[in-house]
Amino acid sequence: MLYLLLEVAGQQYAVEASRVVEVLPLVQVTVIPRAPTEVAGIFSYRGRPVPLIDLRRLNLRRPARPKFSTRIILVDDHGPDETGQLLGILAERVTEITRRAPGEFVDTGFANPATPYLGGVVTTPGGLVQRLDVLQLLPPATREMLFAPA
């Protein structure tokens, strides 16, 4: 299986490439007043407004740094009713892909209810890479706010 590799504050993560619609450069983002900390705002993708989550804010409560390799990962985030929803994920050092069998990611032995989106890890020559489940990324209240019916 293919995974897109990204970084958040020096830690490497892997996202299933099958969930990735497109990797975009940084674009203009409209801030959503009083949104949860992890919500960087919304941006336009082919005329459609898409919510943007900042992984660094989600994990560390500090915004992503606008590096040359900082990108928006546009993912297919199916809703509870299996409707297709797009979600942008802002991440640093989005530079490569890797091929791994899902079984290569082993349990960390640590379960944090505040981070259900973090999965198993695989050891690489560059260190640990942790699997990131984009379907578990948003807390239920944030998901409801961002994808509320019009």
Z-matrix of the N, CA and C atoms (Angstrom, degrees):
N
C 1 1.444
C 2 1.527 1 108.12
N 3 1.327 2 116.26 1 142.91
C 4 1.452 3 121.19 2 178.69
C 5 1.523 4 111.07 3 -89.89
N 6 1.334 5 114.95 4 142.18
C 7 1.456 6 122.18 5 177.20
C 8 1.519 7 109.21 6 -130.87
N 9 1.323 8 115.84 7 140.06
C 10 1.458 9 122.03 8 172.66
C 11 1.523 10 107.18 9 -89.57
N 12 1.329 11 116.17 10 128.83
C 13 1.464 12 120.44 11 -179.64
C 14 1.520 13 109.90 12 -94.68
N 15 1.320 14 115.07 13 142.25
C 16 1.458 15 121.79 14 178.41
C 17 1.516 16 108.50 15 -146.47
N 18 1.311 17 115.32 16 172.60
C 19 1.456 18 119.57 17 -177.67
C 20 1.526 19 110.13 18 -134.35
N 21 1.322 20 114.90 19 145.31
C 22 1.455 21 122.22 20 172.80
C 23 1.522 22 106.45 21 -134.47
N 24 1.315 23 116.05 22 112.31
C 25 1.466 24 122.53 23 178.06
C 26 1.530 25 112.32 24 49.88
N 27 1.319 26 116.27 25 46.16
C 28 1.454 27 120.55 26 176.16
C 29 1.515 28 115.69 27 86.32
N 30 1.317 29 118.64 28 -7.88
C 31 1.463 30 122.56 29 178.84
C 32 1.526 31 109.08 30 -99.57
N 33 1.327 32 116.36 31 136.23
C 34 1.458 33 120.33 32 -179.45
C 35 1.526 34 111.60 33 -93.41
N 36 1.334 35 114.37 34 142.23
C 37 1.459 36 122.04 35 178.78
C 38 1.527 37 108.73 36 -132.93
N 39 1.327 38 115.40 37 159.40
C 40 1.462 39 121.82 38 178.86
C 41 1.520 40 109.21 39 -128.52
N 42 1.329 41 115.66 40 132.76
C 43 1.469 42 122.94 41 177.37
C 44 1.523 43 107.15 42 -116.14
N 45 1.327 44 116.74 43 133.98
C 46 1.465 45 120.63 44 177.42
C 47 1.520 46 109.62 45 -56.22
N 48 1.316 47 116.60 46 123.88
C 49 1.464 48 121.27 47 -178.34
C 50 1.529 49 111.57 48 -62.58
N 51 1.322 50 117.58 49 -26.40
C 52 1.466 51 120.17 50 179.32
C 53 1.527 52 112.19 51 -64.75
N 54 1.325 53 117.98 52 -20.59
C 55 1.471 54 122.54 53 177.55
C 56 1.526 55 112.19 54 -86.17
N 57 1.341 56 117.04 55 -17.10
C 58 1.462 57 121.47 56 -174.69
C 59 1.529 58 109.71 57 -83.29
N 60 1.316 59 114.83 58 125.38
C 61 1.460 60 121.53 59 176.51
C 62 1.525 61 109.35 60 -87.17
N 63 1.328 62 115.64 61 -44.49
C 64 1.458 63 121.12 62 -178.02
C 65 1.525 64 108.91 63 -165.96
N 66 1.328 65 116.25 64 152.99
C 67 1.456 66 121.66 65 173.04
C 68 1.521 67 105.88 66 -108.55
N 69 1.339 68 114.95 67 123.56
C 70 1.461 69 121.22 68 -173.39
C 71 1.525 70 111.22 69 -114.63
N 72 1.338 71 116.56 70 152.63
C 73 1.463 72 118.67 71 171.86
C 74 1.530 73 108.66 72 -72.93
N 75 1.318 74 116.37 73 171.11
C 76 1.460 75 119.46 74 175.84
C 77 1.521 76 109.24 75 -62.25
N 78 1.309 77 115.58 76 137.22
C 79 1.462 78 121.98 77 179.67
C 80 1.532 79 108.41 78 -128.32
N 81 1.325 80 115.03 79 173.23
C 82 1.452 81 119.30 80 177.31
C 83 1.523 82 109.47 81 -67.58
N 84 1.326 83 115.44 82 132.50
C 85 1.460 84 122.03 83 -177.89
C 86 1.519 85 109.05 84 -118.14
N 87 1.318 86 116.06 85 135.54
C 88 1.460 87 121.63 86 175.58
C 89 1.522 88 107.78 87 -96.29
N 90 1.319 89 116.43 88 123.67
C 91 1.464 90 121.87 89 -179.20
C 92 1.521 91 109.50 90 -72.21
N 93 1.315 92 116.07 91 139.83
C 94 1.460 93 121.96 92 175.54
C 95 1.533 94 107.27 93 -98.96
N 96 1.339 95 117.77 94 112.68
C 97 1.468 96 119.52 95 -178.61
C 98 1.527 97 112.29 96 -56.94
N 99 1.318 98 115.68 97 136.05
C 100 1.457 99 125.25 98 175.33
C 101 1.534 100 113.75 99 61.36
N 102 1.316 101 116.25 100 23.90
C 103 1.458 102 120.66 101 176.80
C 104 1.526 103 109.55 102 -75.78
N 105 1.318 104 117.82 103 159.57
C 106 1.471 105 120.07 104 175.08
C 107 1.530 106 110.65 105 -56.61
N 108 1.305 107 116.17 106 154.12
C 109 1.467 108 122.52 107 -174.95
C 110 1.519 109 113.04 108 -52.41
N 111 1.331 110 118.01 109 -41.32
C 112 1.464 111 120.49 110 -175.29
C 113 1.524 112 113.91 111 -71.97
N 114 1.332 113 117.66 112 -13.40
C 115 1.462 114 121.42 113 -179.76
C 116 1.530 115 109.04 114 -85.48
N 117 1.329 116 115.85 115 110.28
C 118 1.471 117 120.90 116 -179.95
C 119 1.525 118 111.03 117 -76.76
N 120 1.333 119 117.20 118 -23.46
C 121 1.458 120 121.88 119 179.84
C 122 1.516 121 110.81 120 143.48
N 123 1.328 122 115.12 121 -152.95
C 124 1.457 123 121.60 122 176.50
C 125 1.530 124 108.13 123 -130.09
N 126 1.318 125 115.27 124 153.35
C 127 1.459 126 120.69 125 175.64
C 128 1.517 127 108.54 126 -138.00
N 129 1.309 128 115.67 127 165.77
C 130 1.452 129 120.60 128 -178.43
C 131 1.518 130 110.09 129 -97.52
N 132 1.323 131 115.79 130 127.64
C 133 1.454 132 122.26 131 174.94
C 134 1.519 133 107.18 132 -122.93
N 135 1.316 134 115.53 133 107.59
C 136 1.468 135 122.11 134 -178.43
C 137 1.525 136 111.76 135 52.32
N 138 1.334 137 115.12 136 42.45
C 139 1.450 138 121.81 137 177.12
C 140 1.518 139 115.05 138 83.14
N 141 1.312 140 116.75 139 1.32
C 142 1.467 141 121.75 140 -177.79
C 143 1.530 142 109.48 141 -109.67
N 144 1.347 143 118.06 142 128.52
C 145 1.467 144 118.73 143 177.56
C 146 1.535 145 110.62 144 -71.99
N 147 1.341 146 115.71 145 133.25
C 148 1.463 147 121.75 146 -177.20
C 149 1.531 148 108.24 147 -128.62
N 150 1.336 149 117.91 148 128.97
C 151 1.470 150 119.81 149 176.09
C 152 1.528 151 110.51 150 -68.84
N 153 1.331 152 114.96 151 146.77
C 154 1.460 153 121.71 152 -178.76
C 155 1.528 154 109.75 153 -121.52
N 156 1.333 155 115.49 154 123.59
C 157 1.462 156 122.63 155 178.35
C 158 1.524 157 108.31 156 -104.52
N 159 1.307 158 116.95 157 131.78
C 160 1.464 159 122.26 158 177.81
C 161 1.530 160 107.60 159 -95.64
N 162 1.334 161 117.01 160 110.77
C 163 1.469 162 120.38 161 -177.51
C 164 1.523 163 112.67 162 -61.47
N 165 1.320 164 116.41 163 -34.98
C 166 1.470 165 118.98 164 179.76
C 167 1.532 166 109.93 165 -66.91
N 168 1.327 167 116.72 166 -40.65
C 169 1.471 168 119.98 167 175.97
C 170 1.517 169 111.23 168 -64.90
N 171 1.328 170 116.37 169 -40.20
C 172 1.459 171 120.90 170 -179.66
C 173 1.526 172 110.74 171 -61.84
N 174 1.327 173 116.73 172 -44.35
C 175 1.463 174 121.13 173 -177.54
C 176 1.520 175 114.09 174 -83.76
N 177 1.329 176 117.12 175 -40.61
C 178 1.465 177 120.42 176 -170.12
C 179 1.522 178 115.15 177 -122.43
N 180 1.320 179 117.10 178 -2.44
C 181 1.471 180 122.19 179 -178.51
C 182 1.530 181 112.88 180 63.74
N 183 1.341 182 116.48 181 23.90
C 184 1.471 183 121.94 182 174.74
C 185 1.524 184 107.07 183 -127.61
N 186 1.343 185 117.80 184 141.24
C 187 1.470 186 119.37 185 -176.39
C 188 1.529 187 113.20 186 -69.91
N 189 1.328 188 114.84 187 154.01
C 190 1.467 189 121.29 188 175.72
C 191 1.521 190 108.96 189 -61.61
N 192 1.313 191 114.76 190 146.82
C 193 1.455 192 120.14 191 177.96
C 194 1.524 193 109.14 192 -85.68
N 195 1.330 194 117.14 193 135.14
C 196 1.475 195 120.04 194 -178.10
C 197 1.526 196 111.47 195 -77.88
N 198 1.329 197 116.41 196 71.97
C 199 1.459 198 122.22 197 177.50
C 200 1.529 199 109.49 198 -83.86
N 201 1.324 200 115.68 199 168.32
C 202 1.461 201 120.27 200 177.52
C 203 1.524 202 111.07 201 -60.74
N 204 1.323 203 117.28 202 -31.70
C 205 1.465 204 121.13 203 -177.80
C 206 1.530 205 113.38 204 -95.72
N 207 1.330 206 117.89 205 7.21
C 208 1.469 207 120.86 206 175.65
C 209 1.524 208 108.16 207 -75.20
N 210 1.312 209 115.49 208 129.37
C 211 1.463 210 121.04 209 -174.92
C 212 1.528 211 111.06 210 -135.84
N 213 1.314 212 113.90 211 166.01
C 214 1.460 213 121.70 212 170.83
C 215 1.524 214 106.31 213 -104.61
N 216 1.309 215 115.14 214 121.78
C 217 1.465 216 120.48 215 176.52
C 218 1.521 217 106.19 216 -96.80
N 219 1.301 218 116.14 217 112.47
C 220 1.456 219 121.35 218 179.29
C 221 1.520 220 107.71 219 -87.28
N 222 1.340 221 116.34 220 119.20
C 223 1.457 222 120.11 221 -176.04
C 224 1.525 223 110.99 222 -120.81
N 225 1.316 224 113.98 223 155.87
C 226 1.453 225 122.91 224 174.06
C 227 1.521 226 106.04 225 -86.92
N 228 1.306 227 115.93 226 113.53
C 229 1.463 228 121.80 227 -175.80
C 230 1.525 229 107.79 228 -117.57
N 231 1.331 230 116.42 229 86.84
C 232 1.474 231 120.28 230 -178.14
C 233 1.516 232 110.54 231 -59.76
N 234 1.332 233 114.63 232 135.48
C 235 1.452 234 120.05 233 176.27
C 236 1.512 235 111.11 234 -78.99
N 237 1.335 236 116.85 235 177.49
C 238 1.463 237 120.68 236 -179.62
C 239 1.528 238 112.90 237 -58.52
N 240 1.333 239 116.77 238 -28.40
C 241 1.469 240 119.96 239 179.41
C 242 1.533 241 111.08 240 -94.38
N 243 1.341 242 116.55 241 15.09
C 244 1.465 243 124.31 242 178.08
C 245 1.526 244 113.64 243 66.27
N 246 1.342 245 117.31 244 18.54
C 247 1.458 246 119.42 245 174.39
C 248 1.522 247 108.45 246 -78.20
N 249 1.306 248 116.14 247 144.65
C 250 1.458 249 120.92 248 -179.89
C 251 1.516 250 111.19 249 -73.85
N 252 1.301 251 116.01 250 126.59
C 253 1.451 252 122.50 251 176.66
C 254 1.519 253 106.78 252 -129.54
N 255 1.316 254 115.92 253 142.96
C 256 1.453 255 119.42 254 176.66
C 257 1.519 256 109.45 255 -100.10
N 258 1.322 257 114.94 256 142.51
C 259 1.455 258 121.86 257 178.59
C 260 1.514 259 107.87 258 -137.73
N 261 1.319 260 116.69 259 132.09
C 262 1.456 261 121.25 260 175.43
C 263 1.520 262 109.32 261 -95.28
N 264 1.325 263 115.80 262 136.98
C 265 1.461 264 121.60 263 178.12
C 266 1.518 265 107.33 264 -121.17
N 267 1.317 266 116.52 265 118.66
C 268 1.449 267 122.44 266 179.44
C 269 1.521 268 108.84 267 -87.43
N 270 1.340 269 116.36 268 123.23
C 271 1.458 270 120.74 269 -177.45
C 272 1.523 271 110.48 270 -144.88
N 273 1.312 272 114.99 271 157.75
C 274 1.463 273 121.63 272 179.75
C 275 1.530 274 109.84 273 -97.48
N 276 1.307 275 115.75 274 156.51
C 277 1.467 276 123.86 275 176.21
C 278 1.527 277 112.92 276 48.80
N 279 1.316 278 114.53 277 52.74
C 280 1.469 279 120.57 278 174.45
C 281 1.519 280 105.08 279 -88.30
N 282 1.317 281 117.02 280 92.59
C 283 1.456 282 119.23 281 -168.61
C 284 1.520 283 115.63 282 -129.96
N 285 1.322 284 119.69 283 -15.24
C 286 1.460 285 118.37 284 -174.55
C 287 1.520 286 111.99 285 -154.32
N 288 1.334 287 114.06 286 168.95
C 289 1.459 288 121.09 287 174.70
C 290 1.527 289 107.91 288 -120.91
N 291 1.322 290 114.92 289 162.49
C 292 1.459 291 120.58 290 177.35
C 293 1.519 292 108.34 291 -142.71
N 294 1.287 293 116.17 292 155.46
C 295 1.462 294 121.34 293 176.96
C 296 1.527 295 107.53 294 -109.23
N 297 1.309 296 116.66 295 124.24
C 298 1.467 297 122.86 296 179.16
C 299 1.518 298 108.90 297 -142.02
N 300 1.307 299 116.13 298 147.22
C 301 1.460 300 120.38 299 170.83
C 302 1.529 301 106.74 300 -77.85
N 303 1.335 302 118.43 301 140.08
C 304 1.463 303 119.83 302 179.81
C 305 1.526 304 113.03 303 -53.32
N 306 1.321 305 117.55 304 -32.53
C 307 1.464 306 121.35 305 -179.97
C 308 1.517 307 114.37 306 -69.65
N 309 1.324 308 117.55 307 -13.02
C 310 1.464 309 120.58 308 177.95
C 311 1.528 310 112.00 309 -71.13
N 312 1.325 311 116.28 310 -23.58
C 313 1.465 312 120.44 311 178.41
C 314 1.525 313 107.82 312 -81.76
N 315 1.321 314 116.59 313 114.93
C 316 1.467 315 121.23 314 -176.84
C 317 1.520 316 110.55 315 -102.37
N 318 1.321 317 114.73 316 152.36
C 319 1.457 318 122.13 317 179.97
C 320 1.529 319 110.39 318 -60.04
N 321 1.326 320 116.23 319 139.89
C 322 1.465 321 120.68 320 -179.33
C 323 1.524 322 112.15 321 -80.94
N 324 1.339 323 116.95 322 -17.34
C 325 1.462 324 119.36 323 -176.61
C 326 1.522 325 112.54 324 80.81
N 327 1.328 326 116.52 325 6.92
C 328 1.462 327 121.38 326 -179.21
C 329 1.520 328 108.22 327 -133.53
N 330 1.307 329 116.95 328 118.87
C 331 1.470 330 121.32 329 179.51
C 332 1.516 331 109.01 330 -112.85
N 333 1.319 332 116.86 331 120.68
C 334 1.452 333 122.29 332 178.12
C 335 1.524 334 107.99 333 -113.46
N 336 1.331 335 118.16 334 115.27
C 337 1.468 336 119.98 335 -178.65
C 338 1.529 337 112.81 336 -60.96
N 339 1.336 338 117.82 337 -20.56
C 340 1.458 339 121.12 338 179.87
C 341 1.531 340 112.18 339 -79.05
N 342 1.355 341 117.01 340 -13.64
C 343 1.469 342 120.22 341 -179.31
C 344 1.529 343 111.12 342 -130.80
N 345 1.344 344 117.67 343 61.87
C 346 1.462 345 119.74 344 -178.00
C 347 1.528 346 112.86 345 -67.19
N 348 1.317 347 117.40 346 -13.64
C 349 1.456 348 122.40 347 -179.15
C 350 1.527 349 113.15 348 -79.71
N 351 1.319 350 118.04 349 -9.96
C 352 1.462 351 120.65 350 179.98
C 353 1.525 352 110.05 351 -90.72
N 354 1.314 353 115.50 352 125.45
C 355 1.458 354 121.11 353 -178.55
C 356 1.514 355 111.81 354 -106.67
N 357 1.311 356 114.91 355 -152.57
C 358 1.456 357 121.57 356 -178.19
C 359 1.517 358 112.56 357 -69.30
N 360 1.330 359 114.84 358 174.19
C 361 1.458 360 121.54 359 -178.65
C 362 1.525 361 110.56 360 -123.37
N 363 1.319 362 115.00 361 155.39
C 364 1.451 363 122.43 362 172.94
C 365 1.528 364 106.68 363 -127.20
N 366 1.325 365 115.69 364 140.82
C 367 1.455 366 120.43 365 178.33
C 368 1.523 367 109.31 366 -90.35
N 369 1.330 368 116.02 367 129.41
C 370 1.461 369 122.65 368 178.45
C 371 1.526 370 108.26 369 -124.54
N 372 1.318 371 118.44 370 168.55
C 373 1.468 372 119.54 371 176.04
C 374 1.537 373 113.05 372 -57.96
N 375 1.333 374 116.87 373 -26.91
C 376 1.467 375 121.03 374 178.82
C 377 1.514 376 114.22 375 -88.09
N 378 1.324 377 118.35 376 -0.70
C 379 1.462 378 121.84 377 -178.79
C 380 1.518 379 111.43 378 121.50
N 381 1.313 380 115.61 379 -165.84
C 382 1.466 381 120.86 380 -179.25
C 383 1.525 382 110.78 381 -79.49
N 384 1.325 383 115.12 382 143.15
C 385 1.464 384 122.41 383 172.84
C 386 1.511 385 106.00 384 -122.67
N 387 1.342 386 116.24 385 125.66
C 388 1.462 387 120.66 386 -178.09
C 389 1.524 388 110.17 387 -104.39
N 390 1.323 389 114.90 388 136.73
C 391 1.463 390 121.28 389 179.17
C 392 1.519 391 109.50 390 -73.79
N 393 1.334 392 115.67 391 137.36
C 394 1.457 393 122.06 392 -178.96
C 395 1.524 394 108.00 393 -118.42
N 396 1.315 395 117.59 394 120.57
C 397 1.460 396 123.32 395 -179.21
C 398 1.524 397 108.90 396 -93.99
N 399 1.326 398 117.27 397 105.42
C 400 1.466 399 120.45 398 -175.69
C 401 1.524 400 112.69 399 -65.69
N 402 1.335 401 118.02 400 -24.05
C 403 1.467 402 119.59 401 178.74
C 404 1.528 403 112.10 402 -72.27
N 405 1.329 404 117.56 403 -18.09
C 406 1.465 405 121.66 404 179.17
C 407 1.523 406 112.20 405 -104.60
N 408 1.329 407 116.89 406 5.23
C 409 1.463 408 121.70 407 -171.99
C 410 1.527 409 113.99 408 -64.86
N 411 1.304 410 116.99 409 -41.67
C 412 1.467 411 120.44 410 -174.49
C 413 1.515 412 112.79 411 -91.87
N 414 1.340 413 116.73 412 133.25
C 415 1.473 414 118.58 413 170.68
C 416 1.536 415 108.32 414 -62.18
N 417 1.336 416 118.13 415 149.14
C 418 1.472 417 120.41 416 -176.76
C 419 1.534 418 114.15 417 -52.50
N 420 1.319 419 118.07 418 -40.64
C 421 1.473 420 120.23 419 -179.21
C 422 1.524 421 111.34 420 -65.60
N 423 1.319 422 117.25 421 -38.80
C 424 1.467 423 121.07 422 178.52
C 425 1.515 424 109.86 423 -68.64
N 426 1.330 425 117.87 424 -42.74
C 427 1.461 426 122.26 425 178.50
C 428 1.534 427 109.87 426 -59.36
N 429 1.320 428 116.38 427 -45.12
C 430 1.461 429 120.18 428 -179.36
C 431 1.526 430 110.88 429 -62.38
N 432 1.338 431 116.70 430 -41.13
C 433 1.458 432 120.39 431 -179.70
C 434 1.527 433 111.64 432 -66.38
N 435 1.341 434 117.13 433 -44.10
C 436 1.458 435 120.81 434 -175.71
C 437 1.524 436 114.02 435 -74.81
N 438 1.303 437 116.83 436 -31.33
C 439 1.462 438 120.08 437 -175.66
C 440 1.525 439 112.36 438 -116.13
N 441 1.319 440 117.01 439 28.41
C 442 1.467 441 120.94 440 178.21
C 443 1.519 442 110.04 441 -64.72
N 444 1.328 443 116.88 442 141.25
C 445 1.470 444 118.81 443 177.26
C 446 1.524 445 109.95 444 -62.22
N 447 1.326 446 115.41 445 145.43
C 448 1.468 447 120.59 446 -178.26
C 449 1.504 448 110.80 447 -69.58
